[in-house]
């Protein structure tokens, strides 16, 4: 059982994500559009598939306050473990994870049932320098 299942169920569907990023030490900018789909595959387990600048799919499973992943977002060969989840309020969850030498904090806030704002910050685990900043405006299309 996980208290985060309602959040995951609310996230199911097909989404369009308008993304703006700052990358690396020089914080080079980029804007992208990504389409993604989240759907349940069994109790507490979901499949996430995405396409855009990159593409892939992963399975995730809720286990208490952890979202266990079958891979990382950047590397399909990486069994990256899990993200810890924390409630901010009824519409907002924060995820914490680390892989490939970077710590990530991601916040997802529902504005209504079909619109979300998302923000990601990545920091180098050794220097604590910001290496990634992402802002996303996401709308459900199905």
N, C-alpha and C positions, 0 to 999 in steps of 0.2 A: 504494500500500500504506500502511496505517496501523496502528500498534500499538494503536489504540483501537477497532478493529473488533470484537474480542471483547466489549468493554464495550457497544457499541451493539447488538450481536446479543443480548446478555443483557438489554438494556432493551426489546426488542421485545415487544409484547403490548398488552393493554388494562389500564389502571390506573385506580384511584380515588385521588385525592390530597386529603387533609384538610389544609387550609392555614390558617395563622395569620399575619397580617401586621401590621406597624406601618408607617404611611405618613406622609410629609412631615416638616417640621421639628418639628411637635407630636407626631409618632409616634402618630397616631390608629390605633386597632386595628380589625381586621376578621377574621372567620373565614368560610371558604368551602370548598365541596367542588367539585373539578374532576375530570371524567373525561377521560382522554386515551388515545390509541392511537398506538403507534409501530410502523411496519412497513417492511421493506425494499422499495425500488422498483427498484433495480439495484445492481450492485457499488458499495459504499461510499456509497450514497445511501439515504435514508430519508424517509418522510413522517410528520409529527407532526400530529395533529388533536386539538383540545381543545374542551370545552364546559363551561360553568359560569357564573361571573360574567361572563366574556368567552368568546368562541369564535373559532376560526380554524383555519387549517392552514398549515404551512410545509414546504418541502422542505429537507433538510440533506444535505450531502455531506462525508464525511471526506476531508481532504487533509493528510496528515502529522499534525501535532498541532493542526490547525485543523478546526473544524466550521463549514463555510460555510453560511450561512442565506439563504433566499430572501426573508425579511422579519424584522422584529422581532416580539416577542410582543405589543407594544402597538399597532402601527400596520401594517396590511397594505400600505400604500403605501411603507413604509420598507425600502429595500434595505440592511439593516444590516450586511452584511459577514460577520463570522465571530466565533467564540469560540475562544480558545486553550485547549488542554486539557493538564492535567498530572496524572500519577499521584501519589497519596499512598501507596496500597498496592493490593493485588490487588482490593479491593472498592470503592475510592474514587477518584473523579476530580474535579478542580477545574477549573472553567471561568472564564475572564476575558474580559470584553467591555465595550464602551462604546457608548452611543448616547443620543440625546435629552438630552445634557448630563450623563449619569450613567454612572459606572463600576460594573460589577457583578462580584461574585465569587460563584460558585455552587458548592456542594459536594454531590455525590451519593454516598451510601454505601449499598451493598447490605448488609442484615443477613442475608439469605438470598436464594434465587433469586426469591422472590415478595414481598419486603418491602424498601423503600428509605426512607432518611431523606434529606431534602434541606434545604439552608439557603442562602438568598440574602441578600446585603448589597449595597445600592446606595448610592453616595456621589456627591454633587455634584462634578463635575469641577473647578469653580472654587474652591469653599470647603472641599471635603473633608468636608462635613457628611453624616451618615448620613441618607438620605431614604427608605430602604426596608429593612425586615428581614422576611424570610419564613422560616417553618419549615413543613415538610411531612412528613406520614407517608403513604407511598404503598404500596398493596397491588395486586398483579396479580390481575385477576379473570378473565382469559382469555388 
